[in-house]
Amino acid sequence: MHFFLLIAALAVLLIAPHGFKNYGIYLLSYWLVFVIATMGLNLTVGYAGQKSLGHAAFFGIGAYTVAILVKAGVSFWIGLPMGALICFFTGLVLGFPALRVQTIYLAFATLGFNTAVWLVMRNEEWLTGGTFGINGITRPELFGVSLAGNLAYYYFVLAVAVVLGLLLWGLLRSPWGKAFTALRDNPIRAESLGVNVRSYTLLSFAIGAAYAGVAGGLFASLVEFIEPAPFTVASSIMMYLMVVVGGPGYFFGPVLGAAVGVLLPEWLRFAQAWYLAIFGLSVVVLMAWLPDGLLSIPDRIRARRASRSANAARAAAADSASTPRPGAPS
C-alpha cells in the first residue's frame, strides 16, 4: 500500500510542473531544496535526538562552496560533492559538544556556531563578497543537456532528492538506523546494548550536515546569487520548525514540513501584510494540537481507537463481573 502511494506521489511530482508557470516551477524547486536540507536535520533531531540550531550554517557552507568554485571556473560537479564533504567534516567537529552537553545547552552551542559562520560570510568580503554577495552562479549541464531552464533544473533537483531519500531510507533500515533511534530513546540503555554513543552522535551531525551541504549547493545554482541573509540563525530555526511541524522521526516529515515552511507562506500572500502573522498563528495552533507533527495524525487516531477498544473491553468485563450468575446467592 505504501509503495503504491509513493509511486503515485512521485508521478504527481513529475507531472505537477507542467501545470505551473515559471515562478511556480521555481518555487517547487525551492521546496525540494529544503526537503533535502531538512532530511539531514530530521536525521540529527528526529532520529538521533540531538538539538541543533545550526543547520543553516551548513546550508550556507554548501552554497558558498559551490558559488566560489563555480566563479573560479571549477565545475559544479566538483563543487557540489566538495561542499558536502566540507560540511560532513565540519559536522563531525560540531558533534563534539553533543558528547558533553545536551538539550537546551547543545541548542545554544549550535546556535553560536551558526552565528560565527554567518559573521564570516558577512565580513570576509575577499572570500564571500560580504553583503554584496556572489552573483552570476551558472547552472550546470548534465550529459550535454543544459539545466539553465527552471523546468530542467526542477527535474534535476527532484532526482537528487529521490536519490538522497533512498540512501537515507536504506540507512534508517540498517543497523545504523536502529542505533540512531536507540540513541534518541535512551542513550544509557543504548550504550549498555553495545551502541557506540560517541560515534553515532558524531555521525548524526556529520550526515545531517552533508545533506544540508548538498541542498546549499543546489540552492546556490537555483537562485544564481547568494548573500549571507538566507543563512542566519532565523533560517536554522525555520528549518527546525519544518522538522517539528512535519513530524520529527517520521521519514516523510521533511516533505510536509518544508511545504508548510516554503509553500504555505506563498499561498497566504493574498493576505498581503498579514500573511506572516497568519502563518505564525497557524503554526502555533498546529503545534498546540499536534505537538508530534502532521504525520503523527494516523498514530493519534490509532491510539484513540485502541484506547476506546480497551475502555469498551474493561466496561464489558466489569458488567460481566457485576451480573449475578444463575443460582448464585444474591
C-alpha positions in Angstrom: 0.0 0.0 0.0 2.8 2.4 1.0 4.7 1.5 -2.2 1.8 2.5 -4.4 1.2 5.7 -2.5 4.9 6.5 -3.0 4.7 5.8 -6.7 1.6 8.0 -7.0 3.3 10.9 -5.2 6.3 10.6 -7.5 4.0 10.6 -10.5 2.4 13.8 -9.2 5.8 15.4 -8.7 6.8 14.5 -12.3 3.6 15.9 -13.8 2.9 18.9 -11.4 5.4 21.4 -13.0 3.5 21.3 -16.3 0.5 23.0 -14.6 2.6 25.9 -13.3 4.2 29.0 -14.8 7.9 29.8 -14.5 7.7 31.1 -10.9 5.6 28.1 -9.7 8.3 25.7 -11.1 11.0 27.8 -9.4 9.0 27.6 -6.1 8.7 23.8 -6.4 12.5 23.5 -6.8 12.9 25.8 -3.8 10.7 23.5 -1.8 12.7 20.4 -2.9 15.9 22.0 -1.8 14.5 22.5 1.7 13.2 18.9 1.7 16.8 17.7 1.2 18.1 20.1 3.9 15.5 19.0 6.4 16.1 15.3 5.6 19.5 15.8 7.2 18.2 17.8 10.1 15.5 15.1 10.7 18.2 12.5 11.0 20.1 14.6 13.6 17.0 15.8 15.5 14.2 13.3 14.8 16.1 10.0 14.7 19.3 10.7 16.8 17.6 13.0 19.3 20.1 15.8 19.2 19.1 19.5 19.4 20.7 21.5 16.6 20.0 25.2 15.7 23.0 25.5 13.3 21.7 23.7 10.2 21.6 26.9 8.1 25.3 27.3 8.6 25.9 24.0 6.8 23.4 25.1 4.2 25.4 28.3 3.7 28.7 26.4 3.6 27.5 24.2 0.8 26.1 27.2 -1.1 29.2 29.3 -0.8 31.5 26.4 -1.7 29.6 25.9 -5.0 29.4 29.6 -5.7 33.1 30.3 -5.0 34.3 27.3 -7.0 31.9 27.9 -10.0 33.0 31.6 -10.1 36.6 30.4 -10.1 36.0 28.2 -13.2 35.7 24.9 -11.3 32.9 22.5 -12.5 29.6 22.4 -10.5 30.0 18.6 -10.4 33.2 19.1 -8.3 31.9 21.9 -6.2 28.7 20.0 -5.1 30.5 17.0 -3.6 33.2 19.2 -2.3 30.6 21.3 -0.4 29.0 18.1 1.0 32.5 16.8 2.2 33.4 20.1 3.9 30.0 20.0 5.7 30.5 16.4 6.7 33.8 17.0 8.4 32.6 20.3 9.9 29.5 18.4 11.2 31.9 15.9 12.9 33.6 18.8 14.7 30.3 20.3 15.7 29.1 17.0 17.1 31.8 17.1 19.8 29.8 19.5 22.1 26.9 17.0 21.9 29.2 14.5 23.7 29.3 16.8 26.8 26.1 18.9 26.7 22.6 18.1 25.8 19.1 19.6 25.3 19.0 23.4 25.5 22.7 23.7 26.1 23.5 21.9 22.9 21.0 24.0 21.0 22.8 27.2 22.3 26.2 25.7 21.2 25.0 25.0 17.7 23.3 28.5 17.6 26.7 30.0 18.4 28.3 28.0 15.6 25.7 29.3 13.2 26.3 32.9 14.3 30.1 32.5 13.9 29.7 31.1 10.3 27.3 33.8 9.4 29.7 36.5 10.6 32.5 35.0 8.4 30.1 35.1 5.4 29.2 38.7 6.1 32.6 40.1 6.9 35.2 38.2 4.9 34.5 40.1 1.6 37.6 38.8 -0.1 36.1 35.3 0.0 32.3 35.6 0.2 31.7 39.1 -1.2 30.3 40.2 2.1 26.9 41.9 2.0 27.3 42.3 -1.8 27.3 38.5 -2.2 28.2 36.4 -5.2 26.2 36.7 -8.4 26.3 35.1 -11.8 26.3 31.5 -10.4 25.6 29.5 -13.6 23.6 26.3 -13.6 25.3 23.2 -14.8 25.0 20.9 -17.8 24.3 17.2 -17.4 25.5 14.9 -20.3 25.4 17.9 -22.6 21.9 18.9 -21.6 21.7 22.4 -20.1 19.9 22.7 -16.8 19.6 26.5 -17.1 15.8 26.4 -17.5 13.6 26.2 -14.4 11.9 23.0 -15.6 15.1 21.2 -16.4 16.6 22.3 -13.1 13.4 21.2 -11.2 13.8 17.6 -12.6 17.4 17.6 -11.6 16.7 18.7 -8.0 13.9 16.1 -7.9 16.2 13.4 -9.0 18.8 14.4 -6.4 16.1 14.5 -3.7 14.8 11.0 -4.6 18.4 9.5 -4.6 19.2 11.1 -1.3 15.9 10.0 0.1 16.5 6.4 -0.9 20.0 6.5 0.6 18.5 7.8 3.9 15.8 5.2 3.7 18.4 2.4 3.4 20.4 3.9 6.2 17.5 4.1 8.6 16.6 0.5 7.9 20.1 -0.7 8.5 21.7 -1.4 12.0 22.9 2.2 11.9 19.3 3.5 11.8 18.4 1.3 14.8 21.4 2.6 16.6 20.3 6.2 16.0 16.8 5.6 17.3 18.2 3.8 20.3 20.5 6.8 21.0 17.4 9.1 20.8 15.2 7.0 23.1 17.7 6.2 25.8 21.5 6.9 25.4 22.4 5.0 28.6 20.4 1.9 27.6 21.8 2.2 24.0 25.4 2.2 25.4 24.6 -0.8 27.6 23.5 -2.6 24.5 26.8 -2.0 22.8 26.0 1.1 20.7 29.0 3.4 20.4 27.2 6.6 21.6 30.2 8.8 20.7 30.5 7.6 17.1 26.8 7.7 16.4 26.3 11.1 17.9 29.1 12.5 15.7 27.8 10.6 12.6 24.3 12.1 13.1 25.7 15.6 12.9 28.1 14.8 10.0 25.5 13.1 7.8 22.9 15.7 8.5 25.4 18.4 7.7 26.3 16.7 4.4 22.7 16.7 3.3 22.5 20.4 4.1 25.7 21.0 2.1 24.2 19.3 -0.9 21.0 21.4 -0.5 23.0 24.6 -0.2 24.9 23.8 -3.4 21.6 23.2 -5.2 20.2 26.4 -3.7 23.2 28.5 -5.0 22.6 27.3 -8.6 18.8 27.7 -8.3 18.9 31.4 -7.2 22.1 32.2 -9.1 23.0 34.8 -6.4 23.8 34.3 -2.8 24.5 36.6 0.2 24.5 36.0 3.9 20.8 36.7 4.7 19.4 33.2 3.9 21.9 31.6 6.4 21.1 33.3 9.6 20.0 31.7 12.9 16.4 32.6 12.0 16.8 30.3 9.0 18.1 27.5 11.2 15.0 28.0 13.5 12.8 27.8 10.4 14.4 24.5 9.3 14.0 23.2 12.8 10.3 24.2 12.7 9.9 22.4 9.4 11.1 19.2 11.0 8.9 19.6 14.1 5.8 20.6 12.0 6.2 17.7 9.6 6.9 15.2 12.4 10.4 14.5 13.9 11.4 10.9 13.4 8.9 10.4 10.5 10.6 9.7 7.2 8.3 11.9 5.2 8.1 14.6 7.8 10.5 16.9 5.9 8.3 16.7 2.8 5.3 18.1 4.7 7.3 20.4 7.0 9.1 22.1 4.1 5.7 22.5 2.3 4.4 24.3 5.4 7.6 26.4 5.7 8.1 27.2 2.0 4.8 26.8 0.1 2.3 27.9 2.8 3.6 31.4 3.2 3.3 31.8 -0.6 -0.3 30.6 -0.6 -1.0 33.1 2.2 0.3 36.1 0.3 -3.3 37.0 -0.6 -3.4 38.4 3.0 -0.6 40.9 2.0 0.8 42.5 5.1 -0.9 40.0 7.4 0.3 36.8 5.8 3.3 36.3 8.2 1.0 36.8 11.2 -1.5 34.3 9.8 1.4 31.9 9.1 2.7 32.2 12.6 -0.7 31.7 14.2 -1.3 28.7 12.0 1.9 27.1 13.2 1.1 27.9 16.9 -2.3 26.3 16.6 -0.8 23.3 14.8 1.8 22.7 17.4 -0.8 23.0 20.2 -3.0 20.5 18.5 -0.3 18.2 17.1 2.9 18.5 19.1 4.4 15.5 17.3 3.8 17.0 13.8 1.4 16.4 11.0 2.5 12.8 10.4 1.5 11.9 13.9 -2.2 12.1 13.0 -2.6 8.4 11.9 -0.8 7.3 15.1 -3.1 9.5 17.2 -6.1 8.1 15.5 -4.9 4.5 16.1 -4.1 5.3 19.7 -7.6 6.7 20.3 -9.2 3.7 18.6 -7.1 1.3 20.8 -8.0 3.3 23.9 -11.7 3.2 23.1 -11.5 -0.6 22.4 -9.6 -1.1 25.7 -12.2 1.0 27.6 -15.0 -0.9 26.0 -13.4 -4.2 26.9 -12.9 -3.1 30.5 -16.5 -1.9 30.7 -17.7 -5.3 29.3 -15.6 -7.2 31.8 -16.9 -5.0 34.7 -20.5 -5.6 33.6 -19.9 -9.3 33.3 -18.4 -9.4 36.8 -21.3 -7.4 38.3 -24.0 -9.6 36.8 -25.0 -12.3 39.2 -24.7 -15.9 37.9 -27.8 -18.1 38.0 -28.0 -20.0 41.2 -25.6 -17.7 43.0 -26.7 -16.2 46.3 -28.0 -12.6 45.9 
